[in-house]
Amino acid sequence: MSFETMHTLRKAPDASPLFPELSVVATLRDAVTDDGVTVPAGSRGTVVAVYAAGAAYEVEFARPIIGNMTLPVEALAAA
């Protein structure tokens, strides 16, 4: 197989999200859960879904508030 053929058939690597599912993350700012409860900045949660190749994440919190919310990547940091 020629180099040109290999280069043409080569699949571009899939983009991987910054935080894969089940990653523990912390909020960088106050946020509101889907139930309307405010989660303070610095709260830790677990990523349960990744949207748009990592542009947003569904995060589940157990403390200090129990609930889920969808957050953009810029609102999260690795915990």
Backbone as a printed PyTorch tensor [residue, N CA C, xyz], in Angstrom:
tensor([[[  0.8530,  -1.1660,   0.0000],
         [  0.0000,   0.0000,   0.0000],
         [  0.9020,   1.2320,   0.0000]],

        [[  0.5740,   2.1880,  -0.8370],
         [  1.4010,   3.3860,  -0.9400],
         [  1.1450,   4.3220,   0.2350]],

        [[  2.0750,   5.2210,   0.4250],
         [  1.9430,   6.2100,   1.4910],
         [  0.7050,   7.0700,   1.2750]],

        [[  0.4480,   7.4590,   0.0040],
         [ -0.7100,   8.2960,  -0.2990],
         [ -2.0100,   7.5830,   0.0560]],

        [[ -2.0950,   6.2920,  -0.2270],
         [ -3.2980,   5.5240,   0.0950],
         [ -3.4650,   5.4050,   1.6040]],

        [[ -2.3800,   5.1160,   2.3040],
         [ -2.4550,   5.0130,   3.7660],
         [ -2.8970,   6.3340,   4.3730]],

        [[ -2.3470,   7.4350,   3.8600],
         [ -2.6860,   8.7530,   4.3920],
         [ -4.1600,   9.0820,   4.1290]],

        [[ -4.6550,   8.6950,   2.9500],
         [ -6.0460,   8.9570,   2.5990],
         [ -6.9980,   8.1360,   3.4580]],

        [[ -6.6480,   6.8970,   3.7600],
         [ -7.5280,   6.0070,   4.5210],
         [ -7.4080,   6.1790,   6.0320]],

        [[ -6.3840,   6.8720,   6.4520],
         [ -6.1590,   7.0390,   7.8940],
         [ -7.2980,   7.8180,   8.5240]],

        [[ -7.8450,   7.2640,   9.5630],
         [ -8.9330,   7.9130,  10.2740],
         [ -8.3580,   8.9090,  11.2660]],

        [[ -8.9320,  10.0870,  11.2890],
         [ -8.5020,  11.0920,  12.2590],
         [ -8.8310,  10.5930,  13.6610]],

        [[ -7.9550,  10.8390,  14.6380],
         [ -8.2500,  10.3790,  15.9960],
         [ -9.4990,  11.0560,  16.5460]],

        [[-10.3000,  10.2890,  17.2600],
         [-11.4970,  10.8420,  17.8850],
         [-11.0940,  11.7850,  19.0010]],

        [[-11.8130,  12.8630,  19.1070],
         [-11.5610,  13.8000,  20.1890],
         [-12.0160,  13.1630,  21.4980]],

        [[-11.1860,  13.2400,  22.4940],
         [-11.5790,  12.6850,  23.7830],
         [-11.9320,  13.8280,  24.7260]],

        [[-12.9760,  13.6460,  25.5160],
         [-13.3890,  14.7140,  26.4260],
         [-12.3540,  14.9440,  27.5190]],

        [[-12.3340,  16.1470,  28.0430],
         [-11.4110,  16.5010,  29.1210],
         [-11.6710,  15.6450,  30.3580]],

        [[-12.9520,  15.4030,  30.6540],
         [-13.3360,  14.5830,  31.8080],
         [-14.1780,  13.4080,  31.3140]],

        [[-13.6400,  12.1920,  31.2880],
         [-14.4590,  11.0460,  30.8920],
         [-15.5140,  10.7330,  31.9560]],

        [[-16.5030,   9.9200,  31.5900],
         [-17.5350,   9.5310,  32.5500],
         [-16.9080,   8.9060,  33.7870]],

        [[-17.5140,   9.1700,  34.9310],
         [-17.1060,   8.7210,  36.2620],
         [-15.8910,   9.4750,  36.8100]],

        [[-15.4730,  10.5520,  36.1350],
         [-14.4190,  11.4090,  36.6840],
         [-14.9960,  12.2310,  37.8340]],

        [[-14.1810,  12.5090,  38.8290],
         [-14.5900,  13.3840,  39.9350],
         [-14.1350,  14.7910,  39.5770]],

        [[-15.0790,  15.7320,  39.6210],
         [-14.8100,  17.1160,  39.2540],
         [-15.2660,  18.0490,  40.3680]],

        [[-14.8070,  19.2880,  40.3060],
         [-15.2310,  20.3150,  41.2530],
         [-15.7540,  21.5110,  40.4760]],

        [[-16.7700,  22.1640,  41.0230],
         [-17.3190,  23.3560,  40.3670],
         [-16.4180,  24.5460,  40.6390]],

        [[-16.2560,  25.3920,  39.6380],
         [-15.4220,  26.5880,  39.7820],
         [-16.2510,  27.8070,  40.1750]],

        [[-17.5590,  27.6730,  40.1040],
         [-18.4600,  28.7760,  40.4760],
         [-19.7660,  28.1830,  40.9830]],

        [[-20.5610,  29.0030,  41.6700],
         [-21.8800,  28.5560,  42.1130],
         [-22.7070,  28.1600,  40.8910]],

        [[-23.5130,  27.1230,  41.0460],
         [-24.3630,  26.6510,  39.9500],
         [-25.6830,  26.1680,  40.5190]],

        [[-26.6930,  26.0630,  39.6760],
         [-28.0250,  25.6560,  40.1050],
         [-28.3510,  24.2930,  39.4980]],

        [[-28.8100,  23.3390,  40.3470],
         [-29.1720,  21.9970,  39.8740],
         [-30.4430,  22.0590,  39.0400]],

        [[-30.7690,  20.9440,  38.4160],
         [-32.0000,  20.8520,  37.6320],
         [-33.2380,  21.0560,  38.5040]],

        [[-33.1000,  20.8540,  39.8110],
         [-34.2100,  21.0420,  40.7490],
         [-34.2620,  22.4540,  41.3200]],

        [[-33.3560,  23.3420,  40.9010],
         [-33.3590,  24.7190,  41.3650],
         [-32.5720,  24.9690,  42.6420]],

        [[-31.7720,  24.0260,  43.0800],
         [-30.9780,  24.1670,  44.3010],
         [-29.5780,  24.6500,  43.9320]],

        [[-29.0540,  25.6180,  44.6700],
         [-27.7210,  26.1570,  44.3900],
         [-26.6410,  25.2630,  44.9770]],

        [[-25.6710,  24.9090,  44.1320],
         [-24.5000,  24.1390,  44.5680],
         [-23.3450,  25.1310,  44.6420]],

        [[-22.7110,  25.2760,  45.8070],
         [-21.6510,  26.2690,  45.9440],
         [-20.3830,  25.9040,  45.1660]],

        [[-19.6190,  26.9160,  44.8150],
         [-18.3330,  26.7070,  44.1470],
         [-17.4600,  25.8090,  45.0150]],

        [[-16.7130,  24.9220,  44.3760],
         [-15.8430,  24.0080,  45.0960],
         [-16.4900,  22.6800,  45.4280]],

        [[-17.7820,  22.5310,  45.1190],
         [-18.4670,  21.2630,  45.3760],
         [-17.9450,  20.1900,  44.4300]],

        [[-17.7930,  18.9770,  44.9640],
         [-17.3030,  17.8580,  44.1580],
         [-18.4530,  16.9920,  43.7080]],

        [[-18.3560,  16.5000,  42.4570],
         [-19.3750,  15.6230,  41.9170],
         [-18.7610,  14.6440,  40.9370]],

        [[-19.5890,  13.7460,  40.4110],
         [-19.1390,  12.7180,  39.4830],
         [-19.7750,  12.9510,  38.1170]],

        [[-18.9650,  12.9060,  37.0630],
         [-19.4680,  13.0420,  35.7000],
         [-20.2530,  11.7740,  35.3520]],

        [[-21.5210,  11.9400,  34.9690],
         [-22.3570,  10.7990,  34.6070],
         [-22.6980,  10.7850,  33.1190]],

        [[-22.4390,  11.8830,  32.4070],
         [-22.6560,  11.9300,  30.9570],
         [-21.7950,  13.0300,  30.3620]],

        [[-21.3640,  12.8000,  29.1260],
         [-20.5490,  13.7710,  28.3900],
         [-21.3450,  14.1940,  27.1630]],

        [[-21.4750,  15.5150,  26.9460],
         [-22.2370,  16.0340,  25.8170],
         [-21.3210,  16.7860,  24.8570]],

        [[-21.6240,  16.6780,  23.5760],
         [-20.9280,  17.4220,  22.5130],
         [-19.4170,  17.2550,  22.6040]],

        [[-18.9640,  16.0120,  22.7310],
         [-17.5300,  15.6730,  22.7720],
         [-16.7850,  16.4170,  23.8720]],

        [[-17.4680,  16.7180,  24.9660],
         [-16.8050,  17.3390,  26.1060],
         [-17.0690,  18.8230,  26.2630]],

        [[-18.0080,  19.3780,  25.5090],
         [-18.3430,  20.7960,  25.6710],
         [-19.1610,  21.0240,  26.9390]],

        [[-19.9010,  19.9880,  27.3600],
         [-20.7170,  20.0820,  28.5780],
         [-20.7830,  18.7040,  29.2290]],

        [[-21.0750,  18.7120,  30.5290],
         [-21.0850,  17.4720,  31.3090],
         [-22.2840,  17.4440,  32.2350]],

        [[-22.8810,  16.2690,  32.3770],
         [-23.9070,  16.0490,  33.3980],
         [-23.1640,  15.5650,  34.6330]],

        [[-23.3110,  16.3040,  35.7260],
         [-22.5780,  15.9990,  36.9520],
         [-23.5770,  15.6940,  38.0630]],

        [[-23.3040,  14.6330,  38.8100],
         [-24.1480,  14.2390,  39.9380],
         [-23.4360,  14.6120,  41.2280]],

        [[-24.1530,  15.3110,  42.0940],
         [-23.6000,  15.7370,  43.3740],
         [-24.2770,  14.9830,  44.5050]],

        [[-23.5090,  14.6320,  45.5260],
         [-24.0610,  13.9760,  46.7100],
         [-23.9390,  14.8710,  47.9340]],

        [[-22.9400,  15.7540,  47.9510],
         [-22.7210,  16.6860,  49.0610],
         [-22.2770,  18.0190,  48.5190]],

        [[-22.5970,  19.0960,  49.0360],
         [-23.5210,  19.3200,  50.1490],
         [-24.9780,  19.2210,  49.7130]],

        [[-25.2150,  19.1770,  48.4050],
         [-26.5630,  19.1010,  47.8560],
         [-26.6620,  17.8200,  47.0320]],

        [[-27.7970,  17.1460,  47.0860],
         [-28.0060,  15.9720,  46.2430],
         [-28.7570,  16.4300,  44.9980]],

        [[-28.1680,  16.1840,  43.8180],
         [-28.8300,  16.5680,  42.5790],
         [-27.9120,  16.4550,  41.3870]],

        [[-28.4740,  16.6460,  40.2120],
         [-27.7350,  16.6180,  38.9550],
         [-27.8090,  17.9790,  38.2860]],

        [[-26.8160,  18.2730,  37.4760],
         [-26.8650,  19.4690,  36.6570],
         [-25.9480,  19.3120,  35.4640]],

        [[-26.2540,  20.0520,  34.4170],
         [-25.4160,  20.0830,  33.2300],
         [-24.5700,  21.3390,  33.3090]],

        [[-23.2540,  21.1610,  33.1830],
         [-22.3130,  22.2780,  33.3090],
         [-21.4030,  22.3480,  32.0930]],

        [[-21.0580,  23.5570,  31.6510],
         [-20.0820,  23.6800,  30.5660],
         [-18.6970,  23.3440,  31.0910]],

        [[-17.8160,  22.9600,  30.2030],
         [-16.4710,  22.5330,  30.5990],
         [-15.7270,  23.6270,  31.3610]],

        [[-15.9770,  24.8940,  31.0240],
         [-15.2530,  25.9840,  31.6980],
         [-15.6980,  26.2090,  33.1400]],

        [[-16.7480,  25.5320,  33.5720],
         [-17.2280,  25.6500,  34.9570],
         [-16.7020,  24.5270,  35.8400]],

        [[-15.8330,  23.6420,  35.2820],
         [-15.3660,  22.4790,  36.0230],
         [-13.8490,  22.3870,  36.0600]],

        [[-13.3600,  21.7380,  37.0980],
         [-11.9300,  21.4300,  37.2360],
         [-11.8170,  20.0190,  37.8010]],

        [[-10.7080,  19.3670,  37.5240],
         [-10.4780,  18.0390,  38.1000],
         [-10.3720,  18.1740,  39.6070]],

        [[-10.9550,  17.2090,  40.3190],
         [-10.9170,  17.2630,  41.7870],
         [ -9.9090,  16.2650,  42.3220]]])
